Amino acid sequence: MNDYGKRDKRISFMDTDKRNAEMIIRLKHDGITKTKFFRTILTGYLEKDSEIISFIEKFKETSSQPSRQRSIVKGSLEGGKENSKKFGLGDDELDDIFDILEKEHPEL
């Protein structure tokens, strides 16, 4: 399992032909490929970019996700930020911790 995180994986979904055409037109206008667009959005989401997270929060407010569940998720995210600050854990430190765990427990 040493190649975990290195193998390519296709991510796809279905949408209407109209929305696909609109997206292609917008992307051409902005000079961005579909691949670059989706990788950029995915990276922002995974790295918890504040603007993308704000956009997702707005979406969740208008979606069918119960407000209690939204509140729990929001509290959990805020608690995680506080703990990171409290213990001085940035992305580099977290990566180091995961690297150590991987070396000591390769079966994970």
Summary of the structure (lengths in Angstrom):
residues: 108
radius of gyration: 18.4
end to end distance: 8.7
largest distance: 50.7
contacts: 189
relative contact order: 0.06
helix: 69%
strand: 0%
